Amino acid sequence: MQEQITLSLGKDGWLATFSDPAIVAALGTDTVPCPYTRQAPAAMVLREIQKLNPSAVVSLGPTGGLQ
């Protein structure tokens, strides 16, 4: 199954939630902060995370609407 990464806006910035159980095993969580502030446009964050994870399906979650 292809890995899914869902991007959303957290309190301090963008978050990435992974479907890969290896992430949970390694980090103890499925959600990690991205190096982007809340001011970063959703389209740019989506594009950059897709570049870093070309084999994954990257999408915006309900709180990651385009800005």
C-alpha positions as CSV (number, residue, x, y, z in Angstrom):
1,M,0.0,0.0,0.0
2,Q,1.3,3.5,-0.9
3,E,2.2,5.7,2.0
4,Q,-0.1,8.6,2.8
5,I,1.1,11.9,4.2
6,T,-1.6,14.3,5.3
7,L,-0.6,17.9,6.0
8,S,-2.5,20.1,8.4
9,L,-2.0,23.4,10.3
10,G,-1.0,23.0,13.9
11,K,-0.8,25.6,16.7
12,D,2.7,26.7,15.7
13,G,3.0,25.5,12.1
14,W,2.5,22.7,9.6
15,L,2.2,19.1,10.6
16,A,2.6,15.9,8.6
17,T,0.7,12.8,9.6
18,F,2.0,9.5,8.2
19,S,0.2,6.3,7.5
20,D,3.5,4.3,7.7
21,P,3.6,2.2,10.9
22,A,7.4,2.5,10.7
23,I,7.1,6.2,11.6
24,V,5.2,5.4,14.7
25,A,7.6,2.6,15.6
26,A,10.6,5.0,15.2
27,L,9.2,8.2,16.6
28,G,6.4,7.1,18.9
29,T,3.8,9.1,17.0
30,D,2.3,9.3,13.5
31,T,2.4,13.1,13.4
32,V,5.6,15.3,13.2
33,P,6.1,19.0,12.7
34,C,7.2,20.3,9.3
35,P,9.8,23.1,9.1
36,Y,7.1,25.6,7.9
37,T,5.3,28.3,10.0
38,R,1.6,28.9,9.8
39,Q,2.3,31.7,7.3
40,A,3.7,29.4,4.7
41,P,1.2,28.9,1.9
42,A,-0.5,25.5,1.7
43,A,0.4,25.0,-2.0
44,M,4.1,25.6,-1.3
45,V,4.2,23.2,1.7
46,L,2.3,20.6,-0.3
47,R,4.8,20.9,-3.2
48,E,7.9,20.8,-1.0
49,I,6.7,17.8,1.0
50,Q,5.8,16.0,-2.3
51,K,9.3,16.6,-3.6
52,L,10.8,15.1,-0.4
53,N,8.5,12.1,-0.5
54,P,8.0,11.2,-4.2
55,S,6.7,7.7,-3.5
56,A,4.0,8.9,-1.1
57,V,0.5,10.4,-1.7
58,V,0.7,13.8,0.0
59,S,-2.6,15.7,0.6
60,L,-4.0,18.5,2.7
61,G,-6.1,17.5,5.7
62,P,-9.3,19.3,6.8
63,T,-7.3,22.0,8.6
64,G,-4.8,22.4,5.8
65,G,-7.0,24.3,3.3
66,L,-5.3,26.4,0.6
67,Q,-4.4,29.8,1.8
